[in-house]
Structure formats: C-alpha cells, structure tokens
C-alpha cells in the first residue's frame, strides 16, 4: 500500500483538497506519509487476539451541557456581516471541479 504513495499521489490529493503545494512540499509530504504508513503496517503485525475492542484507552464519560432551548440570532443578525446574501441565505462562490465539468 505504501509503495503506491508518491509525489504525484500527494499532488492529486492536494488538488482535490484545493491546496496549492510546491514540488518541495510534495516531496516532503510523500516522504512523511510513507513513514506514517510504514508505522501503521508495523502496528498491524501486533497480535491483538486477546485484546478486547475499545473506543478509547481510558474510561471516559461524555461531559456535555444540557440541551436547553434558548434564543438565537434572527436571519437578519446572522447575515449582517455576510459579504453577499439573498433573502435569508448566504451566497457563496460556485465551486466546479475542472475535471468533472
């Protein structure tokens, strides 16, 4: 799996995420990701037969506030600082992927 990760793959993912990266960054990220994937492959070799599945290594309890209904902003207040809006909606630039257009 790690063998398929090269600078071209990093550039492709960066393009999908709409990130501009330099050739030096693509090389750096490819090397870093390869090291991470090699470590994950090493972890996959660990025998976990007698280890029960768990969501977190420590016993945690969700500490959430009570869900209390309270007043919120009106649409006018929410749109007050919006650069563009129409009626009660934010207007954002259209995003079209060049490859699928």
PLY file of the C-alpha trace (Angstrom):
ply
format ascii 1.0
element vertex 101
property float x
property float y
property float z
element edge 100
property int vertex1
property int vertex2
end_header
0.00 0.00 0.00
2.72 2.46 0.93
4.53 1.74 -2.33
1.76 3.50 -4.30
2.27 6.74 -2.43
4.44 9.08 -4.43
4.64 12.80 -5.14
2.04 12.50 -7.90
-0.44 10.99 -5.44
0.27 13.79 -2.95
-0.26 16.41 -5.67
-3.54 14.72 -6.66
-4.85 14.76 -3.09
-3.72 18.37 -2.71
-5.63 19.26 -5.88
-8.76 17.52 -4.59
-8.44 19.49 -1.35
-7.81 22.64 -3.39
-4.39 23.16 -1.80
-1.51 24.73 -3.66
1.73 22.95 -2.80
5.21 23.29 -4.20
7.31 20.44 -5.60
9.43 20.55 -2.44
6.31 20.25 -0.26
5.00 17.34 -2.36
8.30 15.51 -1.88
8.33 16.25 1.86
4.70 15.18 2.37
5.19 11.99 0.34
8.19 11.03 2.50
6.33 11.84 5.73
3.24 9.91 4.67
5.35 6.90 3.70
6.90 6.87 7.18
3.44 7.06 8.76
2.12 4.20 6.60
5.18 2.09 7.37
4.49 2.59 11.09
0.83 1.62 10.60
1.95 -1.54 8.79
4.25 -2.30 11.73
1.33 -1.86 14.14
-0.77 -4.25 12.02
1.72 -7.01 12.87
0.97 -6.77 16.61
-1.03 -9.72 17.97
-4.27 -8.32 19.37
-6.10 -11.65 19.67
-6.82 -11.33 23.41
-7.32 -7.57 23.43
-10.99 -6.57 23.70
-12.19 -3.89 21.28
-12.48 -0.44 22.77
-13.32 3.06 21.66
-10.79 4.79 23.93
-7.92 3.55 26.10
-9.33 5.31 29.16
-12.77 5.21 30.72
-14.31 8.49 29.67
-17.74 9.91 30.24
-19.18 12.48 27.89
-19.34 15.80 29.65
-21.95 17.65 27.68
-24.08 20.55 28.66
-27.83 20.14 28.89
-29.62 20.77 25.63
-31.59 23.85 26.57
-33.63 25.82 24.06
-32.55 29.44 24.04
-32.89 32.45 21.82
-30.67 32.54 18.76
-29.88 35.03 16.04
-32.50 36.15 13.62
-31.71 35.65 9.92
-31.01 39.39 9.66
-28.50 39.24 12.51
-26.83 36.13 11.09
-26.42 37.74 7.66
-25.32 41.14 8.99
-21.60 40.69 8.19
-22.05 38.39 5.19
-20.32 39.79 2.09
-23.21 38.58 -0.10
-26.65 37.26 0.68
-30.00 36.89 -0.97
-33.17 36.85 1.08
-32.26 34.75 4.14
-29.41 32.78 2.52
-25.66 33.22 2.39
-24.30 33.48 -1.16
-21.01 31.71 -1.78
-18.92 31.33 -4.93
-19.76 28.37 -7.16
-17.13 25.64 -6.98
-16.78 23.44 -10.05
-14.14 20.77 -10.36
-12.43 21.28 -13.73
-12.14 17.52 -14.31
-15.84 16.80 -13.83
-17.18 19.90 -15.60
0 1
1 2
2 3
3 4
4 5
5 6
6 7
7 8
8 9
9 10
10 11
11 12
12 13
13 14
14 15
15 16
16 17
17 18
18 19
19 20
20 21
21 22
22 23
23 24
24 25
25 26
26 27
27 28
28 29
29 30
30 31
31 32
32 33
33 34
34 35
35 36
36 37
37 38
38 39
39 40
40 41
41 42
42 43
43 44
44 45
45 46
46 47
47 48
48 49
49 50
50 51
51 52
52 53
53 54
54 55
55 56
56 57
57 58
58 59
59 60
60 61
61 62
62 63
63 64
64 65
65 66
66 67
67 68
68 69
69 70
70 71
71 72
72 73
73 74
74 75
75 76
76 77
77 78
78 79
79 80
80 81
81 82
82 83
83 84
84 85
85 86
86 87
87 88
88 89
89 90
90 91
91 92
92 93
93 94
94 95
95 96
96 97
97 98
98 99
99 100
